[in-house]
Amino acid sequence: MKFHAVSCLTQETDARRAGTALGRRIAEGFATERLKAVLVYATVNYDQSALVGAVREAVGRAVAVAGCSAQGVMGNGAVDEGGFAAAAMGLGGDGLKVAAAGAQDIQVDTAAKGRTLARTLQEQLGGPVRLMIAHYDPLCGIDVNELLAGVRHDNPSTVVGAAAGQPAGPAAATYQYLGGDAFARGAVVVGLSGDFGVELGVSHGTTPTGVAMTLTRAAGNKLIALDGRRAIDVWRESVGCQEDDIYNQDYSSGLALGIERRIQQGGREQSVYLIRAAFGFDRETGAILVQAAIPEGSRIMFHHRTVKVVKEGAVAMGKDLAARLAGRHPWAVLGFECGARTVPFLGRAETLEENLMLQKMVAPESPWIGLIGWGEIAPCGDRPEFHNYTYPLAVLT
């Protein structure tokens, strides 16, 4: 059974011309194979609907088109962040089945909509989903844990993905793509099935500071009190900023919150931290806002980031994946890098260096696509989890 993928990028500034160019290049790469789906990621400077609609026109309505906006995109030999940049990957071959589904107003009845999305994929595929790729709007108030609980209900598939993105800076809008449409406040999922393998790697970019506190009051995505004190005050004192500076990204991303979890890995139990970024602040309640709720009573360890830790983590992930691949030839690689790791933190040159290093180590001759997003989804132990400041890779073999 055959699997085939083709990836491409463009910096064309006109949305329709960019979408047409991506679609045509994908179609040309499938001259002798059947194209089943196209993943599309693009910066928000484009007219989103015009770009996605042009891709769909170029590849045909029988092909599933899905994806989301991004802070930046990645492909073979390149990382383009900001400005005008779009990437696409065609997936197909006679060994692959593909389905796609979407939901709007995903912040309402999130778990139920997640279950419906997973069920829709299973119905379209006529059986279980091997790999699910999920994207969602991080700005609509969604609790990502609810979405993951929904999509995993009666669905044992591996789930990877990322929040849609926009330029680094003040939050404005992100977009999700399905068919020829682009919309906000939604989620899209792509399901792949077939006799292929998936090797997953996750590179973390934080280290614990040793400073731990108990979450003594929370309400959904709001962390209201740490050790009985207003969470926003604890955060402000920890990063050393005045109240008016709390929304400055240098301070809002100055620390991370680590929630300890015990997981089974390699036949033994070990301790890991799920990392949460401060996604916003609520001055009225004194709360820290996060994308995935943390239960009251949780012990939280503050983490910090260094360039050295980010780079060492990427190298370790590359070495581990290369060893697990053991000579197998990947037919596609999907990447989902946190937007707080790339140009805003590593800088443009070191972000490109990181990605070129990973491509060379893991699958130098295989099609790559990636987005720089605002939250990541990857397995932790036996279930998918929400992450921040990470870089998951899914290698299809």
C-alpha positions as CSV (number, residue, x, y, z in Angstrom):
1,M,0.0,0.0,0.0
2,K,1.4,3.4,-1.0
3,F,1.4,6.7,0.9
4,H,2.4,9.9,-0.7
5,A,2.9,13.5,0.4
6,V,4.0,16.8,-1.2
7,S,4.7,20.1,0.6
8,C,5.4,23.6,-0.6
9,L,5.6,27.2,0.7
10,T,4.9,30.6,-0.9
11,Q,5.5,34.3,0.1
12,E,3.2,35.5,-2.7
13,T,1.3,38.5,-1.2
14,D,-1.9,38.2,-3.2
15,A,-4.2,35.7,-1.4
16,R,-5.8,34.1,-4.5
17,R,-2.5,33.8,-6.3
18,A,-0.9,32.3,-3.2
19,G,-3.7,29.8,-2.8
20,T,-3.7,28.9,-6.5
21,A,0.1,28.4,-6.5
22,L,0.0,26.1,-3.5
23,G,-2.9,24.1,-4.9
24,R,-1.3,23.7,-8.3
25,R,2.0,22.6,-6.9
26,I,0.3,20.0,-4.7
27,A,-1.7,18.7,-7.7
28,E,1.4,18.5,-9.9
29,G,3.1,16.5,-7.2
30,F,0.2,14.0,-7.3
31,A,0.3,13.4,-11.0
32,T,0.5,9.6,-10.5
33,E,-1.0,9.3,-7.1
34,R,-4.5,10.1,-5.7
35,L,-4.7,13.3,-3.7
36,K,-6.9,12.9,-0.6
37,A,-6.4,16.0,1.5
38,V,-4.5,19.2,1.8
39,L,-3.3,20.8,5.0
40,V,-3.0,24.6,4.7
41,Y,-1.4,27.1,7.1
42,A,-1.0,30.8,6.5
43,T,-0.3,34.1,8.2
44,V,-3.3,36.4,8.9
45,N,-2.2,39.1,6.5
46,Y,-3.9,37.3,3.7
47,D,-7.6,37.4,2.9
48,Q,-8.1,34.0,4.6
49,S,-11.2,32.9,2.7
50,A,-9.7,33.9,-0.6
51,L,-6.6,31.9,0.0
52,V,-8.3,28.8,1.2
53,G,-10.9,29.0,-1.6
54,A,-8.2,29.3,-4.2
55,V,-6.4,26.2,-2.8
56,R,-9.7,24.2,-3.0
57,E,-10.4,25.4,-6.6
58,A,-6.9,24.3,-7.7
59,V,-7.1,20.8,-6.1
60,G,-10.8,20.0,-6.7
61,R,-13.8,19.7,-4.4
62,A,-13.3,16.0,-3.9
63,V,-10.2,16.8,-1.9
64,A,-10.5,17.6,1.8
65,V,-8.9,21.0,2.6
66,A,-8.3,22.0,6.3
67,G,-5.9,23.9,8.4
68,C,-5.6,27.3,10.3
69,S,-3.9,30.6,10.5
70,A,-0.4,30.7,12.0
71,Q,2.2,33.0,13.4
72,G,4.5,31.5,10.9
73,V,5.0,28.4,8.7
74,M,7.7,25.8,8.2
75,G,8.7,23.7,5.3
76,N,11.7,21.9,3.7
77,G,14.7,24.2,4.3
78,A,12.6,27.2,5.4
79,V,10.8,29.0,8.3
80,D,8.7,32.1,7.4
81,E,7.3,34.0,10.3
82,G,5.2,37.1,10.0
83,G,4.4,39.0,6.8
84,F,3.0,37.0,4.0
85,A,3.7,33.3,4.2
86,A,1.6,30.2,3.5
87,A,2.4,26.5,3.4
88,A,0.5,23.4,2.2
89,M,0.9,19.6,2.3
90,G,-0.9,17.2,0.1
91,L,-1.6,13.8,1.6
92,G,-2.7,10.7,-0.4
93,G,-1.9,7.5,-2.0
94,D,-4.0,4.3,-2.3
95,G,-3.1,3.2,1.3
96,L,-4.5,6.4,3.0
97,K,-8.0,7.3,4.0
98,V,-8.7,10.9,5.1
99,A,-11.6,12.7,6.7
100,A,-12.2,16.2,7.9
101,A,-14.7,17.9,10.1
102,G,-15.3,21.3,11.9
103,A,-17.3,23.0,14.5
104,Q,-18.0,26.6,15.3
105,D,-18.5,28.4,18.6
106,I,-16.2,25.7,20.0
107,Q,-16.1,27.5,23.4
108,V,-19.7,26.4,24.0
109,D,-20.5,22.8,24.8
110,T,-16.8,22.0,24.0
111,A,-16.7,18.4,25.1
112,A,-19.9,17.5,23.2
113,K,-18.7,19.2,20.1
114,G,-15.4,17.3,20.4
115,R,-17.3,14.0,20.6
116,T,-19.2,15.0,17.5
117,L,-16.1,15.8,15.6
118,A,-14.5,12.5,16.4
119,R,-17.6,10.6,15.6
120,T,-17.9,12.4,12.2
121,L,-14.3,11.4,11.3
122,Q,-15.0,7.7,12.2
123,E,-18.2,7.7,10.1
124,Q,-16.4,9.2,7.1
125,L,-13.6,6.8,7.4
126,G,-15.8,3.8,8.1
127,G,-13.7,2.8,11.1
128,P,-11.1,3.9,13.7
129,V,-8.9,7.0,13.2
130,R,-5.1,6.3,13.2
131,L,-4.0,9.9,13.6
132,M,-6.0,13.0,14.4
133,I,-4.7,16.5,13.6
134,A,-6.6,19.1,15.6
135,H,-6.6,22.9,15.3
136,Y,-8.7,25.4,17.2
137,D,-9.2,29.1,18.0
138,P,-7.2,29.9,21.2
139,L,-8.8,33.4,21.6
140,C,-12.5,32.4,22.1
141,G,-12.2,31.3,25.8
142,I,-12.0,27.5,25.0
143,D,-10.9,25.0,27.7
144,V,-8.7,22.8,25.6
145,N,-9.0,20.0,28.1
146,E,-12.7,19.8,27.4
147,L,-12.0,19.5,23.6
148,L,-9.5,16.7,24.1
149,A,-11.8,14.9,26.5
150,G,-14.5,15.1,23.8
151,V,-12.4,14.0,20.8
152,R,-11.0,11.1,22.8
153,H,-14.4,9.7,23.9
154,D,-14.7,6.2,22.4
155,N,-11.7,7.2,20.1
156,P,-8.3,5.7,20.9
157,S,-6.5,7.5,18.1
158,T,-3.3,9.5,18.5
159,V,-4.1,13.2,18.7
160,V,-1.6,16.0,17.7
161,G,-2.0,19.6,16.6
162,A,-1.9,23.2,17.7
163,A,-3.9,26.3,18.3
164,A,-4.3,28.6,15.3
165,G,-1.9,31.6,15.5
166,Q,-1.5,35.2,14.5
167,P,1.4,37.6,14.7
168,A,3.2,37.8,18.0
169,G,1.8,40.6,20.1
170,P,-1.7,41.7,21.2
171,A,-4.4,39.2,20.5
172,A,-6.6,40.1,17.6
173,A,-8.0,37.1,15.6
174,T,-7.1,33.6,14.4
175,Y,-8.9,31.5,11.8
176,Q,-9.7,27.9,11.1
177,Y,-10.0,26.4,7.6
178,L,-12.4,23.7,6.3
179,G,-13.2,23.2,2.6
180,G,-13.2,26.6,1.0
181,D,-14.2,28.5,4.2
182,A,-12.2,30.4,6.9
183,F,-13.9,31.2,10.2
184,A,-13.0,32.1,13.8
185,R,-14.2,30.7,17.2
186,G,-14.0,27.2,15.8
187,A,-12.1,23.9,15.6
188,V,-11.2,21.6,12.7
189,V,-9.9,18.0,12.8
190,V,-8.4,15.9,10.1
191,G,-8.4,12.1,10.5
192,L,-6.0,9.8,8.8
193,S,-6.3,6.0,8.7
194,G,-4.3,3.3,7.0
195,D,-1.4,0.9,7.7
196,F,1.2,3.5,8.5
197,G,3.3,4.2,11.6
198,V,3.5,7.3,13.7
199,E,6.6,8.3,15.7
200,L,6.1,11.2,18.0
201,G,8.6,13.6,19.6
202,V,8.0,16.5,22.0
203,S,10.7,19.1,22.8
204,H,10.0,21.1,25.9
205,G,11.6,24.4,26.5
206,T,11.4,25.1,30.3
207,T,13.1,24.1,33.5
208,P,11.6,24.1,37.0
209,T,12.7,27.0,39.3
210,G,12.0,25.1,42.5
211,V,9.3,27.6,43.5
212,A,6.1,25.7,44.1
213,M,2.6,26.9,45.2
214,T,-0.8,25.5,45.6
215,L,-3.7,26.6,43.4
216,T,-6.2,27.5,46.1
217,R,-8.9,29.1,44.0
218,A,-9.9,28.6,40.3
219,A,-12.9,29.0,38.1
220,G,-12.6,27.3,34.7
221,N,-9.7,28.8,32.8
222,K,-9.1,31.4,35.6
223,L,-6.4,30.8,38.2
224,I,-7.6,33.2,40.9
225,A,-5.4,32.5,44.0
226,L,-2.1,30.9,44.6
227,D,-1.3,30.0,48.3
228,G,-4.3,32.2,49.1
229,R,-3.0,35.3,47.4
230,R,-4.3,36.9,44.2
231,A,-2.6,35.0,41.4
232,I,-1.9,38.2,39.4
233,D,0.0,39.7,42.3
234,V,2.1,36.5,42.7
235,W,2.9,36.6,39.0
236,R,3.8,40.3,39.0
237,E,6.1,40.0,41.9
238,S,7.8,36.8,40.5
239,V,8.6,38.4,37.2
240,G,9.5,41.8,38.7
241,C,7.1,44.1,36.9
242,Q,4.7,46.9,37.8
243,E,0.9,46.3,37.4
244,D,0.8,48.4,34.2
245,D,3.5,46.2,32.6
246,I,1.7,42.9,33.2
247,Y,0.5,42.6,29.6
248,N,4.0,43.3,28.2
249,Q,5.1,40.0,26.5
250,D,8.5,40.1,28.2
251,Y,6.7,39.8,31.5
252,S,3.7,37.8,30.6
253,S,5.9,35.0,29.1
254,G,8.6,35.4,31.7
255,L,7.5,32.4,33.6
256,A,5.5,29.2,33.0
257,L,3.3,27.1,35.2
258,G,4.2,23.4,35.6
259,I,1.6,20.9,36.8
260,E,3.2,17.6,37.9
261,R,1.8,14.3,36.5
262,R,2.8,10.7,37.0
263,I,2.8,8.7,33.8
264,Q,3.8,5.3,32.6
265,Q,6.6,5.6,30.0
266,G,8.8,2.7,28.8
267,G,7.3,0.3,31.4
268,R,8.1,2.5,34.4
269,E,6.4,5.3,36.2
270,Q,7.9,8.8,36.0
271,S,7.1,12.4,36.8
272,V,6.6,15.0,34.1
273,Y,5.3,18.6,34.1
274,L,2.5,19.8,31.9
275,I,3.5,23.4,31.0
276,R,0.9,26.2,31.0
277,A,1.7,29.8,29.8
278,A,-0.1,32.8,31.2
279,F,-2.3,33.5,28.3
280,G,-3.8,36.6,29.8
281,F,-4.7,38.4,33.0
282,D,-8.0,39.6,34.6
283,R,-7.4,42.6,36.8
284,E,-10.9,42.6,38.2
285,T,-10.6,39.1,39.7
286,G,-6.8,39.1,40.0
287,A,-6.7,35.9,37.9
288,I,-4.2,34.4,35.5
289,L,-5.9,33.1,32.4
290,V,-4.8,29.8,30.8
291,Q,-6.1,27.8,27.8
292,A,-6.6,24.6,29.8
293,A,-8.1,24.5,33.2
294,I,-6.1,23.4,36.3
295,P,-8.0,21.8,39.2
296,E,-8.1,23.6,42.5
297,G,-5.6,22.0,45.0
298,S,-3.0,21.4,42.2
299,R,0.6,21.9,43.2
300,I,2.2,24.3,40.6
301,M,5.9,24.6,40.0
302,F,7.1,27.8,38.4
303,H,9.3,27.2,35.4
304,H,11.5,29.5,33.4
305,R,12.9,29.4,29.8
306,T,16.4,29.7,28.5
307,V,17.7,29.6,24.9
308,K,20.1,26.8,26.0
309,V,17.2,24.6,27.3
310,V,15.1,25.2,24.2
311,K,18.0,24.3,21.9
312,E,19.1,21.3,23.9
313,G,15.6,20.0,24.0
314,A,15.3,20.2,20.2
315,V,18.6,18.3,19.7
316,A,17.5,15.6,22.2
317,M,14.1,15.2,20.4
318,G,15.9,14.9,17.0
319,K,18.3,12.2,18.3
320,D,15.5,10.2,19.9
321,L,13.4,10.3,16.8
322,A,16.3,9.3,14.5
323,A,17.1,6.4,16.8
324,R,13.5,5.2,16.8
325,L,13.1,5.5,13.1
326,A,16.0,3.1,12.7
327,G,16.4,3.4,9.0
328,R,12.7,3.6,8.1
329,H,11.9,6.2,5.4
330,P,9.2,8.7,6.6
331,W,6.7,9.8,4.0
332,A,5.6,13.0,5.8
333,V,6.6,15.1,8.9
334,L,4.2,17.4,10.7
335,G,5.5,20.0,13.2
336,F,3.6,22.3,15.6
337,E,6.0,24.8,17.3
338,C,5.0,27.2,20.0
339,G,5.0,30.9,18.9
340,A,6.7,31.9,22.1
341,R,9.8,29.8,21.2
342,T,10.6,31.1,17.8
343,V,11.4,34.6,16.6
344,P,10.1,36.3,19.8
345,F,12.5,34.2,21.9
346,L,15.2,32.4,19.8
347,G,15.3,35.0,17.1
348,R,15.0,34.5,13.4
349,A,18.4,32.9,12.7
350,E,18.3,30.4,15.6
351,T,14.7,29.4,14.8
352,L,15.8,28.5,11.3
353,E,18.9,26.8,12.6
354,E,16.8,24.7,15.0
355,N,14.4,23.6,12.2
356,L,17.1,22.8,9.7
357,M,18.9,20.7,12.3
358,L,15.8,18.7,13.0
359,Q,15.1,18.2,9.3
360,K,18.6,16.9,8.8
361,M,18.5,14.6,11.8
362,V,15.1,13.1,11.4
363,A,14.0,13.0,7.8
364,P,16.2,15.0,5.4
365,E,14.5,13.8,2.2
366,S,10.9,13.8,3.4
367,P,8.1,16.4,2.9
368,W,7.8,18.7,5.9
369,I,5.1,21.1,7.0
370,G,4.6,23.0,10.2
371,L,2.9,25.9,11.8
372,I,4.0,28.3,14.5
373,G,0.9,28.4,16.8
374,W,-0.5,29.6,20.1
375,G,-0.7,26.3,22.0
376,E,0.3,22.7,21.3
377,I,-1.4,19.2,21.5
378,A,0.7,16.1,21.9
379,P,0.5,12.8,23.9
380,C,1.8,12.7,27.4
381,G,1.8,9.1,28.6
382,D,-1.3,7.4,27.3
383,R,-3.5,10.4,26.4
384,P,-3.3,13.7,24.5
385,E,-2.5,16.8,26.5
386,F,-2.4,20.5,26.0
387,H,1.1,22.1,26.2
388,N,2.8,25.5,26.0
389,Y,6.4,26.4,25.0
390,T,6.8,23.0,23.3
391,Y,7.6,21.7,19.8
392,P,5.8,18.4,18.9
393,L,6.8,16.5,15.7
394,A,4.7,13.7,14.2
395,V,6.7,11.5,11.7
396,L,4.6,9.3,9.5
397,T,6.3,6.1,8.3
